[in-house]
């Protein structure tokens, strides 16, 4: 079964945008904050293959090890990182962006991701509820990523 995901979230960071340059200077460190990331393989300049630990519930027999390739475009001037899927890499096609919004003494980190997970093994009984269940699991991962990134950015800004 294929499952589409679409998530948009944001979090405020108690630091001015001008102090958050490391988010863009060290893209790999930023990506590695994503929970359940088992392995990150560099494919080329700003291109990575993500391999994630199992997401879902083995008990409900809705569990998937997502992998996908993405090409990143980093723009420190606009405060954004965007990514597009690399075709035929992994079992998902994921695109998105995160960007920093200057709020003066604070910064809002916006995060948007969307795409399709392919060949998710879902028992027939759960096919109706599986998309919402998987979307919920990914939303929680995004929330943890944002919390980790905000904490690291705050530490960087005060260093």
KAQUI-V992909 format. One line per field, one symbol per residue. ss: DSSP state (H for helix, E for strand, L for the rest). psi: psi as a letter, one per 30 degrees, with the letter a starting at -180 (. if undefined). A space follows every 50 residues. Layout:
BEGIN
ss = ???
psi = ???
END
This chain:
BEGIN
ss = LLEEEEEEEEEEELLLHHHLLHHHHLHHHHHLLLLLEEEEEEEELLEEEE EELLEEELLLLEEELLEEEEEEEEELLLLEEEEEEEEEEELEEEEEEEEE EELLLLEEEEEEEEEEELLLLLLHHHHHHHHHHHHHHHHHHHHHHHHHHH HHHHHHHHL
psi = kkkkkjkkllkkkiklefggffeeeieeeeeffklgjekjkkfajhkkjk jllkkbjeefhjkkjkklkkkkjkieefhlklkkkjkgjagljklalklk kkgcflkkjkkkklakkkhkjkkeegfefeeeeeeeeeeeeeeeeeeeee eeeeeeff.
END
